[in-house]
Amino acid sequence: MTNPSDLYASTLSTLYQSKLTLLSDAWHDSLASPTTTKQQRIDSSVKLVETSNAITTLSNTQLSAILSQMTAQESALTSAINGVNAAVKNLQEVQTVLDAVTKIIGVVAKIVPLL
Amino acid sequence: MRKQSSLMLGAVCLIFYATGCDSDRLQNFATFAGLGTTYVTAFHGLTKAAGDAYIANSNATMIEARTMSGDPVAAAPTLLPLVKKNADLTRDYLINLQKLDTQADLLGSYFAATAQLSGTKSSDAISASTASLVDALKGVAPQIEDLKIGTNSVASFLPQAGTVAVAHFEVKALDKRLEADAPVIDHALALQEAAVAAISAQLAAALKDSSDMFEVSHIERPYASAGNLPASWAADREEVIRTTVVLDNAEGAKEASTKLRKSFEDLVSNKNAQLDLKGLLDAIQKMSGYVTAVNSTTAKSTK
């Protein structure tokens, strides 16, 4: 089965190759020929922009496909971030517990010699 | 009292045993999180370069099409709607890149939170609290200082006790988070890999196309025409040759996202893994270097 990213890459490459043909010296010379009509030159320029538009459309489709997957897991990622931030908070709570225990032990240290 | 001392000795030994590798692992977490943040910055550079290259390529194509038509006024009714459509599509492309930047920022937030969890900010406060606790324990059982671990007295370990305990708390918290988050983060990193591969390929293709157009219009046509060559001809040709060298480095950008994911997988799968963080740093630097070279090429091709 063809990998989607390979399909994008090969189609993109073909489109750029078509564009390169329209920009080649050979094509330029053929357009400059006296037998080429004004409409043919206009059609050629239209094809050039259409090819460029097809390239950008394909690029957008490829990025959109990746983006939709990213968006689909956005809430899971946000939840992971919140989880780490909560863990940071918990560590800060560890400090609170340690401080509290220290105080209690301090009190015990004063009482023990009296017992 | 003897039993109490033995229990304390056991507890202290257990802590030192359990936290033996904690500081190394914590250092790996901290470095990885820092490099993750650096990667996100480099990714923003890549998307900016891709956007600029697309705009430059779009402009060059529209100019070439206008020239090709031979009669811009006659071509305008057909050509202008397509030129407008091209502007819309290019705008959509920039919006997509912007959305990818936002997603990368989200991943950056995860790295920032991890850095905070493995960093020194919380460590210092907890370390101080733990040291106070140890002092308080000494108040209840002064003999703890006379106990031995191997040939060393517990007292000789006490100054480090706070740091060791903090590392243990933090590593436990990070491992717990990793266990819960690994599938999500790994998937996010896989999508990052896909995004960088797509953007790099699109960027390289746009750059090559711009360079080809520039070569035809600034090098080949003047060369094949009668009369003197333009004064900038040699410099322009040098620029085209240099661009091909930049294009050869496109793989460098992809390597950074691949290594970032690999480092994360190593961090998750093996607590004692020796991460190739130097390799990851080198790959991120290559990505940034590629972006700088692309920016320079794009700026020169639009002169």
Interface residues (C-beta under 8 A of the other chain):
Chain A: S5 Y8 A9 L12 S13 Y16 K19 L20 L22 L23 S24 D25 H28 L31 K38 R41 I42 S44 S45 V46 L48 V49 E50 S52 N53 I55 T56 T57 S59 N60 Q62 L63 S64 I66 L67 Q69 M70 T71 Q73 E74 A76 L77 T78 S79 A80 I81 G83 V84 N85 A87 V88 N90 L91 Q92 V94 Q95 L98 D99 V101 T102 I105 G106 V108 A109 V112
Chain B: Y54 N57 S58 T61 M62 E64 A65 R66 M68 S69 G70 D71 A74 A75 T78 L79 L82 V83 K85 N86 L89 T90 D92 Y93 N96 L97 K99 L100 Q103 L106 L107 S109 Y110 A113 T114 Q116 L117 S122 A125 I126 S129 T130 S132 L133 D135 A136 L137 G139 V140 F169 E170 A173 L174 K176 R177 A180 D181 V184 I185 H187 A188 L191 A194 A195 A197 A198 I199 A201 Q202 A205 K208 D209 D212 M213 V216 E220 R221 A224
